[in-house]
Amino acid sequence: MALARPTAWLSRCPPGLIYPPSLRNVYAELEADLGVSCSSGDLTSWAEQGVLLLNTTLTVRQGEAGSHQGRGWERFTNAVIQALDRRERPMVFVLWGKAAQVKAGFIDSTRHKVLQAAHPSPLSATHGFFGSRPFSQANEALQQWGVPSVVWGDRKLPQ
């Protein structure tokens, strides 16, 4: 995830669809970190605030994690990260999981804030994702740069 105002892509879980386990874990960490919740799988409001959600591999066969690795997506996502890194304004990059953390090599950490933690998948969330506080840390960095915090949940965060 990169906080890249105003660049944004949308991420939606249609109403009635069971949220993927990773999204449920992201929401659990959000609740633990900031005490706020999301009642919808529609993350359009995050995108409108400049949050870019980007997987290292953009497609996968259903139920087969990593099935499209090594098929060219990595070159594309590397280019996206490099383009964002060249932006003048500082950004927060949140790298969840080993595949994302490889992207840290494309980011100038003297200009940008880079947060790293385990992936929110059920297989690794208990090994460093839970308790990583990415939402409050991202907002703290934004505030230090004089940029408005992201409103992550369904309600306005206390200032």
N, C-alpha and C positions, 0 to 999 in steps of 0.2 A: 504494500500500500504506500502510495506517495501522496503527500498533501501538496498539491500542485495547483494553486489558484491561478487562473480560472480553468485549467485543463481538467476535464472530468469525463469519465465513462460511467455508464449506468450499470447497476447491478440490481436485478429484481428477482424475487421469488414470488411467483403469482399467488394471489389469495387462494387459500384452500390447499396449496401444496405443502407437504411436510418439509420443514426447513432441513437442509443438509446438516449432518452432525457438526461440521466445521463451523457453520454459521451459528448454530445453537451454542457452541463453545465461545465464539466471538461475543455473542450476546451475554453469556454468563460472565465473561471477563469484564465486559462493559459495566454490567450491574455491580460486580465486585469492585471495580476500579473507581467508578464515578457515582454509583448508586442510581443510575438511570437505566431505563429499559426501552426496548424497541418492541412495539406490538405488531410490526409488519415486517415482511421480508423485502419490502421495497426500500432500497437505499438511495433513491433519487435525491433525497434531501442532503445526503452526504456528498453526492456528486455535485449538486448545485453549490455546495460550499467549497468545492475544489478538491475533494477526496477522489483519488484515482485508485481503483482496485484492479490490480493486474497480476495474473498468475504467470509464472515463467513459461508454462505451456498452456495455450488458450483453448484447447479442445482435448477431449478424452472420450474413450468408449465407456459407456455407462457401466459402472461397477468395476472398472479396471484402471485404478489409479496409475498414472504415469504411462499409460498406453500410447500416448502420442509424443513422448519425449524423443528428442533427437531427430525430429522431422522438420525442423526449420523454425519452429516457434521461438526457440531460444535466440536465434539471430535477430528476430523482430523485437522481442522484449528487451534484448541488450541495447538495440538502437533506441528504443523508447526511453530507457533509463539514461543512456548517454545524452540524449536530447534534453531531458529534464535537468540533468546535472549541469548543462551549459547555461541554463536560465540564470539571469542575473540575481533574481530574488532568491533568498534561501528557502529551503523546503525541508520537510520532515519525511524521511523515508523509513517505513516500518517493514522490516524484512522478516517474514515468518517462515521458518523452516530452512533446511540446508540449501535447497535449490535457490531460494530467494537470497540467502546470505552470500552466495557466490557473486551476486550482482553488486555487492558492496565495493568490489574492485573498480566499478565504473562510477563511483560516487566520490566527490571531493568532500571528505568529512570535515575539512577545515571551514567550509562554507555552509554545509548542510548538516542537519541533525540526522544521525542514522541510529535507529533503534532495532535491535535484533532479539528474537525470541524463537522458541520452538514453534512449529506449525500448530494451528488450532485443531487439527484432526484428532479424533478420539485416540489414535495410536500414539500421539506425542504430546497432547495438550497438558498432561500431568507432569511432563518432563521439562517444564520451563515456559510454557505459554501461560498457564494460569498463574496469576501473581506478577506478571510482567508489566502491568499497568501502562500499556501503550497509549491509551486514550488520554490519560492525564499528562503523561510525558510529552505527547505531541502538542497538547494545548499549552503546556508550560513553555515549550520552545517557541511556539507561535506568539505567545504573549511577550516573550523576551524580545522578539523582533518587531513588536508593535503591530502584529497582525491579529485580527479577531480570532478567538477560539472557535473550534468546530463544535456545533451543537450536535452531539452524537445520538442522543436519545429522543424520545417522544416529547420531552418537555425542555424548556430553557434551563440550562445549567446555572447553579448559583454562582455569582461572581465573587 
